[in-house]
Amino acid sequence: MKDLIINYVNFTEMKKVFFYATLFVALAMFASCDKDEIISFSKLPASSQAFIQTHFPDVTTTHIIKDKDLFDKSYTAYLANGFEIDFEKNGDWDEVDGHVNPLPQSILNLLPDGIVEYSAANFPSSEIVSVNKEHYGYEIELLGTRVELKFNSSGGFIGYDD
């Protein structure tokens, strides 16, 4: 019986040591791998550069942040006109946010027709200021409202986001 108790105590202590060692290693990995870095325009993927030059040809890029997570990286470009553009690691755009500035028509042309038609028909006095690609399709935000609309990848209206 005494040996059984000693084995149990040793096992419990080893579990604690293993838990804390694992926790320490995990924290060290996350702390060392999650870093933001300011980069130049030329360090963006070519498709990201082309996107900015196509849709914002006369706008200066104020700064670009390369976000390196543990398993991934992404980019955020900040433009002098107040726009913020998020790009995936391969350079494809993920979100364009004008905050209070309406999106350029050239970006609206990238969206499925149903999105622009629905927002114009149901919110005629509000312009689209943000578009975000989601796993289900798109989410847009309208100027002057707190309304965020969700659409499938074909442009069909799904609902409102809270």
N, C-alpha and C positions, 0 to 999 in steps of 0.2 A: 504494500500500500504506500509506504514511504517513497519507494522508487517511482511509483505512478505520479505522486504529487510533485516530486522533483522534476520529472519529465514534463509535466504540464506547465510548471513555472518556467522552465527553460524554453518550451515551445512558445509560451505567451510572450516572453521577453524577446525571442527571435522575431516574432510577428511584429512587435513594436519597432524593433530596429529596422526590419525590412520596410515597413510602412514609411518611417521617417527618411530612410535612405532614398526610397522611390520618390517621395515628395520633394526632397532636395534636388534630385537629378531632374525631375520634371520642371521645377521652378527655374533651375539654372538654364535648361534648354529654352524655355519660353522667354526668359529675360535676354538671352544672348541672340535669339533669332528674330525677335520682333523689333525691327529698327526702321525708322523713317530716314530718308536721305533726300536732300535737295539735289536735283540734277538739272542739267541744261536741256534745252529743247532738242538738241541733236542726239541726246541719249534716249529719247522716247522711241518706241518702235516706229518704224516707217509708216504703218497704217494710222497710228495716232497723230503723227505729224501731218499726214495728208488730210485727216479729218479736220484738224484745226485750221489748216490752210484753206480747205475747201469751204467750210461753213463760217469761218471768222477771218477772212483774208486780210482785213486791215486792222486787226486787233492784236495788241501786244500780249504776250504771255508773261505775266509777272513772276511766277515761279511754278515749279513742277516738283511734286513730291513722289518719290518711289517708296512704296510701302512694302517692306519685306516681312512677311509673316513666316511662321515656321515652315509651311509647305508651299507657300504661294507668294506672289508679288503682284502688285497692281500700281497704277499711276493715277495721280490727280493733278490736273492742270488748272491753274488759276489765271483767268484772263483779266485784262485791265478794265473791261466793260462790266465786270461783276459776275461773269459766268464761271462756273466750276464744272469741269468735265472729268468723269471717272472712266478709266480705261482698264480692261483686263490685262493680264500678263502678256497675251498675244497681240495686244494693241487695239482690239475691238472696243468700241465705246460701250459703256455700261449705263452711265447716267449723264444727263446734261441738265444742269440746274442754273437758271438765270435769276433765281431768287425773286426779284420783282421785275425782271426784264423778260418780255415775251421771247419764245424761241424763234430763231430765224425760220423763214419758210422752207429753206433748204433742208433743215432738220425735220420739220413736220412732214416733208415729202418722203422721208425715210420710213415713216410709220404706216401701218396698214390704214387704208382709207376710212374704215369705220370709226377710228379713234377721233380724227379731226371732225368728221361729219357729226358724230354723236355730241361732242363737246360744243360745236357751233350751234346745233339745233337745240340743245338743252340748257346751254349757258352762253347765250349769244353776246353778252356783254363782258365775258371773261375770256382772256387769252391763256394759252398754255404756257406756263413758265418753267415747267420741269417735266422731264420724262425719264423713267427708270425702267430698265429691262428687269423683269422678274422671271422666276421659273415657269409661271403660268402665262406670261405674256408681257404686258406693260402696265405701268402705273404712271398717271399724269397728275400734275397739280395745276390748279387754275389760279390766275391772278385775282387778288382781292377777295378770295374765299379761302376757307380752310378745307375745301373739298378736294379729296384725292379720289380719282376714278381708276378702277381696275378693268383691264381689257385682256381678253385672251390673245394668243399670238396671231389670230386672223383679224383682230380688230373688233371682235364682238364684246359688248359691254357685259361685265361680270357683276360689278357692284361698287360700293363705296368702301374706302378704307377709313378706319377710325383714326 
